[in-house]
Amino acid sequence: MTKYYQRALLFSGGGTRFALYMGMYAALSELDLKPDLLIASCGGSMAVAIIQAFPTDAARKSYVQSEEFYRFFLHHRLTEQRHLRKMGLYVLKKQLNKKAAPYLEDVFSRYLVEMEQDLSPLLPALDRPFSAEVPSLIIGSKILFDPIEVGKKRGDRKLYQKMLLGTSDVLAKVPIQEIFIEDDNYVNSAVAQAVELHSEFSMLQAIRISMSDMFYVEPVSINKTYYAGGAIDLLPMELANVMAEEIICERKQVYKAQEEALVRAVLGFSGNKRLTDLLQRYPEVHRIDTRDAAQQLSGRYCKKEINWRKFEIALTLPADLQEFADAMEAQWSYGYQVTLNSFKK
């Protein structure tokens, strides 16, 4: 099998840790290990967009510390689902139900964060097509049911279909039949085996699709079709393995109990089993250990916490541009240093 790329780097989401990924990218370039293929899901897609939009690491860092990017952060607001009697009770019920996506869940109106359907007015510097200079693939998904069907029993029906978004040149190199996920974890899941390739979306559309995380950000509707996020495959190792000779990715924290329950309820598979399976199946992959990122960067990025006085989820944002710039610097430095350290071992 022909592998068209020497080195693939995976950005696998993790909320608002965009600068962390760009620090990783800068460190790899310094180590003469610059990837020639980027694969991203969820929040990692934003890092890809910034890497493609700016020619140097200094310019990329400057952008994530810019007024434009800060205003994008401030634009987000929590919905009524922030009240624990709504989302909190719902999550508890899903933790108690161990079945694999027994129903068609309401991902259309039950979500925490308001995000514009069209990001171009908020992020004009990133409003451009995919770049041919930095080959990239972004993971998203198509929703295979309509809002009117919410609450119905799923049976054996497939509810989500994985999508790869990028330029036609990069997509043409994907051996579509070789990237199916065939392990037992997916046999009864709500995810279709077939994968769709899409070159018609702009970079910002791809970001908005990939960041449409279930129960966190509303799905995006484009041309009367609903799209959901890259959580359908946070570590697309099968894809990276057929595209590149070498793979570099994070070693991520395990899913929390709440996260595991929501993945099981919506997508019908175990996120933690997926992580374990990938560790065993691809031992040769170079994994950069970011499992302590939340601890090391505590308070250094957008954070969800519980306000017990109001009995609701609260969103903590930087108070001003300088605090935001400092947070992005801390993220960048963490990603940069943890990457350097991982190659010294």
Secondary structure, DSSP 8 states (H G I E B T S, - for coil): ----EEEEEEE---SS-HHHHHHHHHHHHHTT---SEEEEETTHHHHHHHHHH-SSHHHHHHHHTSHHHHHHHHT-EE-GGGBIIIIIHHHHHHHH--SSS-B---TTT--SEE--S--TTT-GGG-S---SSS-EEEEEEEE-S-GGGTT-B-TT---EEEEEES-HHHHTT--GGG----SGGGTTSSB-S--EEE--S-HHHHHHHHT--TTTB--EEETTEEEE-GGGGSS-HHHHHHHEEEEEEEE-----HHHHHHHHHHT-S-HHHHHHHHHHH-TTSEEEE-TTHHHHTTTSS-EEEEETTTTEEEEE--SSHHHHHHHHHHHHHHHHHHHHHHTT-
